[in-house]
Amino acid sequence: MRLRREPASATSVRWKVIAIALPAFLAGPVSFVLFPVGFDSVVRLWVNDVLVRIVIPMLCLYVLYRNDVRPRDYGMGRFLGRHTTNEFISITFLCTVGFLGYILVDAVVRAILDLAVPVKAGVGFSGTKLTVVAALYFSLAAAIFEEVLFRGVLAFALLGARTLIRVALYVLISSVFFSLAHVDSDLPGLVALAYTGVVASIAYVVVQNVWPLIIAHFCTDLFIYFWWLAKP
């Protein structure tokens, strides 16, 4: 059987999308390479985080928009997508359960390697009020831009004809880029992140709507942040 090939113009557009979004994909790893031991002030760390998590992704999405790649093209169209309200709630719940599997995978790998859970005492976790603000910021920014970029935009770029090979390639690349964005994590964390990337990318292939993933990602991150904070 002869496989249908995409027109050359469509292929070039998809490579162009990856090239435009590449700064957002690599902002986290590059920042870690440049500043492997952190920052000497709270302000600098916050500035870097906002730059990596929000400013660069926003600029990339704006450039994509100027190149006729609209939010609906990467799953940010109608909130419910093609689903009813009950279906959307069910999908979001299942995605959240899948995302929360991160904790189990992380714990299993740590048990195998006999490693302790690291203390997550980053910027904004020094006081109760600032802790809540920081947790909300980290959870919301990561949920929106990571799901839009690593799931939606990559799907638009890689899933032209939805063949099994293309889907597998998309899941692999999405998971690798997602893990690289958190390169400051230790080995168990990276394994758990790779698991989350696989779950999220497969879910996107099925639902073709980034909103359930954003909500699931936000709820999972928020739960993990406050779970860490609740530890003595």
Contacts in CASP RR format, 6 or more apart in sequence:
PFRMAT RR
TARGET T0000
AUTHOR 0000-0000-0000
METHOD contacts of the structure
MODEL  1
MRLRREPASATSVRWKVIAIALPAFLAGPVSFVLFPVGFDSVVRLWVNDV
LVRIVIPMLCLYVLYRNDVRPRDYGMGRFLGRHTTNEFISITFLCTVGFL
GYILVDAVVRAILDLAVPVKAGVGFSGTKLTVVAALYFSLAAAIFEEVLF
RGVLAFALLGARTLIRVALYVLISSVFFSLAHVDSDLPGLVALAYTGVVA
SIAYVVVQNVWPLIIAHFCTDLFIYFWWLAKP
3 161 0 8 1.000
3 163 0 8 1.000
4 161 0 8 1.000
6 14 0 8 1.000
6 160 0 8 1.000
6 161 0 8 1.000
10 160 0 8 1.000
14 156 0 8 1.000
14 157 0 8 1.000
14 158 0 8 1.000
14 160 0 8 1.000
15 157 0 8 1.000
16 67 0 8 1.000
17 64 0 8 1.000
17 67 0 8 1.000
17 69 0 8 1.000
17 153 0 8 1.000
17 156 0 8 1.000
17 157 0 8 1.000
18 154 0 8 1.000
18 157 0 8 1.000
20 60 0 8 1.000
20 63 0 8 1.000
20 64 0 8 1.000
20 67 0 8 1.000
21 60 0 8 1.000
21 64 0 8 1.000
21 149 0 8 1.000
21 153 0 8 1.000
21 154 0 8 1.000
21 157 0 8 1.000
23 56 0 8 1.000
23 59 0 8 1.000
23 60 0 8 1.000
24 56 0 8 1.000
24 57 0 8 1.000
24 59 0 8 1.000
24 60 0 8 1.000
24 61 0 8 1.000
24 145 0 8 1.000
24 149 0 8 1.000
25 149 0 8 1.000
25 150 0 8 1.000
25 177 0 8 1.000
25 180 0 8 1.000
25 181 0 8 1.000
26 180 0 8 1.000
27 51 0 8 1.000
27 52 0 8 1.000
27 56 0 8 1.000
27 57 0 8 1.000
27 181 0 8 1.000
28 52 0 8 1.000
28 180 0 8 1.000
28 181 0 8 1.000
28 183 0 8 1.000
29 180 0 8 1.000
29 181 0 8 1.000
29 183 0 8 1.000
31 48 0 8 1.000
31 51 0 8 1.000
31 52 0 8 1.000
32 183 0 8 1.000
32 184 0 8 1.000
35 48 0 8 1.000
38 45 0 8 1.000
39 45 0 8 1.000
39 48 0 8 1.000
42 123 0 8 1.000
42 124 0 8 1.000
45 122 0 8 1.000
45 123 0 8 1.000
46 123 0 8 1.000
49 123 0 8 1.000
53 138 0 8 1.000
53 141 0 8 1.000
53 142 0 8 1.000
53 145 0 8 1.000
54 141 0 8 1.000
54 145 0 8 1.000
57 145 0 8 1.000
57 148 0 8 1.000
57 149 0 8 1.000
58 145 0 8 1.000
60 149 0 8 1.000
61 148 0 8 1.000
61 153 0 8 1.000
64 153 0 8 1.000
65 71 0 8 1.000
69 153 0 8 1.000
69 156 0 8 1.000
71 77 0 8 1.000
72 78 0 8 1.000
73 156 0 8 1.000
74 148 0 8 1.000
74 152 0 8 1.000
74 153 0 8 1.000
74 155 0 8 1.000
74 156 0 8 1.000
74 210 0 8 1.000
75 152 0 8 1.000
75 155 0 8 1.000
75 208 0 8 1.000
75 209 0 8 1.000
75 210 0 8 1.000
75 211 0 8 1.000
76 148 0 8 1.000
76 152 0 8 1.000
76 210 0 8 1.000
76 211 0 8 1.000
77 209 0 8 1.000
79 88 0 8 1.000
79 211 0 8 1.000
80 87 0 8 1.000
80 88 0 8 1.000
80 209 0 8 1.000
80 211 0 8 1.000
81 88 0 8 1.000
81 208 0 8 1.000
81 209 0 8 1.000
81 211 0 8 1.000
82 208 0 8 1.000
82 209 0 8 1.000
83 91 0 8 1.000
83 207 0 8 1.000
83 209 0 8 1.000
88 211 0 8 1.000
88 212 0 8 1.000
91 203 0 8 1.000
91 207 0 8 1.000
91 209 0 8 1.000
91 212 0 8 1.000
92 211 0 8 1.000
92 212 0 8 1.000
92 215 0 8 1.000
92 216 0 8 1.000
94 203 0 8 1.000
95 199 0 8 1.000
95 200 0 8 1.000
95 203 0 8 1.000
95 212 0 8 1.000
95 213 0 8 1.000
95 215 0 8 1.000
95 216 0 8 1.000
96 215 0 8 1.000
96 216 0 8 1.000
96 219 0 8 1.000
96 220 0 8 1.000
98 196 0 8 1.000
98 199 0 8 1.000
98 216 0 8 1.000
99 196 0 8 1.000
99 199 0 8 1.000
99 200 0 8 1.000
99 216 0 8 1.000
99 217 0 8 1.000
99 219 0 8 1.000
99 220 0 8 1.000
100 220 0 8 1.000
100 223 0 8 1.000
101 192 0 8 1.000
101 195 0 8 1.000
101 196 0 8 1.000
101 199 0 8 1.000
102 192 0 8 1.000
102 193 0 8 1.000
102 195 0 8 1.000
102 196 0 8 1.000
102 220 0 8 1.000
102 224 0 8 1.000
103 192 0 8 1.000
103 224 0 8 1.000
103 227 0 8 1.000
105 188 0 8 1.000
105 191 0 8 1.000
105 192 0 8 1.000
105 195 0 8 1.000
106 117 0 8 1.000
106 188 0 8 1.000
106 189 0 8 1.000
106 191 0 8 1.000
106 192 0 8 1.000
109 115 0 8 1.000
109 187 0 8 1.000
109 188 0 8 1.000
109 189 0 8 1.000
109 191 0 8 1.000
109 192 0 8 1.000
110 116 0 8 1.000
110 117 0 8 1.000
110 188 0 8 1.000
113 187 0 8 1.000
113 188 0 8 1.000
115 186 0 8 1.000
115 187 0 8 1.000
115 188 0 8 1.000
117 231 0 8 1.000
118 186 0 8 1.000
119 228 0 8 1.000
120 225 0 8 1.000
120 228 0 8 1.000
122 134 0 8 1.000
123 134 0 8 1.000
124 130 0 8 1.000
124 131 0 8 1.000
124 133 0 8 1.000
124 134 0 8 1.000
125 131 0 8 1.000
125 134 0 8 1.000
125 229 0 8 1.000
131 229 0 8 1.000
135 222 0 8 1.000
135 225 0 8 1.000
135 226 0 8 1.000
135 229 0 8 1.000
136 222 0 8 1.000
138 221 0 8 1.000
138 225 0 8 1.000
139 217 0 8 1.000
139 218 0 8 1.000
139 221 0 8 1.000
139 222 0 8 1.000
139 225 0 8 1.000
140 218 0 8 1.000
142 217 0 8 1.000
142 221 0 8 1.000
143 214 0 8 1.000
143 215 0 8 1.000
143 217 0 8 1.000
143 218 0 8 1.000
143 221 0 8 1.000
144 214 0 8 1.000
146 178 0 8 1.000
146 181 0 8 1.000
146 217 0 8 1.000
147 200 0 8 1.000
147 210 0 8 1.000
147 213 0 8 1.000
147 214 0 8 1.000
147 217 0 8 1.000
148 210 0 8 1.000
148 214 0 8 1.000
150 174 0 8 1.000
150 177 0 8 1.000
150 178 0 8 1.000
150 181 0 8 1.000
150 197 0 8 1.000
150 200 0 8 1.000
150 201 0 8 1.000
151 174 0 8 1.000
151 200 0 8 1.000
151 201 0 8 1.000
151 204 0 8 1.000
151 210 0 8 1.000
151 213 0 8 1.000
152 204 0 8 1.000
152 210 0 8 1.000
154 170 0 8 1.000
154 173 0 8 1.000
154 174 0 8 1.000
154 177 0 8 1.000
154 201 0 8 1.000
155 170 0 8 1.000
155 174 0 8 1.000
155 201 0 8 1.000
155 204 0 8 1.000
155 205 0 8 1.000
155 208 0 8 1.000
158 166 0 8 1.000
158 169 0 8 1.000
158 170 0 8 1.000
158 173 0 8 1.000
159 166 0 8 1.000
159 167 0 8 1.000
159 170 0 8 1.000
159 205 0 8 1.000
160 166 0 8 1.000
162 205 0 8 1.000
167 205 0 8 1.000
170 201 0 8 1.000
170 205 0 8 1.000
171 197 0 8 1.000
171 198 0 8 1.000
171 201 0 8 1.000
171 202 0 8 1.000
171 205 0 8 1.000
174 197 0 8 1.000
174 200 0 8 1.000
174 201 0 8 1.000
175 194 0 8 1.000
175 197 0 8 1.000
175 198 0 8 1.000
175 201 0 8 1.000
176 194 0 8 1.000
178 193 0 8 1.000
178 194 0 8 1.000
178 196 0 8 1.000
178 197 0 8 1.000
178 200 0 8 1.000
179 190 0 8 1.000
179 193 0 8 1.000
179 194 0 8 1.000
179 197 0 8 1.000
182 189 0 8 1.000
182 190 0 8 1.000
182 193 0 8 1.000
183 190 0 8 1.000
185 193 0 8 1.000
200 213 0 8 1.000
200 216 0 8 1.000
200 217 0 8 1.000
203 212 0 8 1.000
203 213 0 8 1.000
204 210 0 8 1.000
204 213 0 8 1.000
END
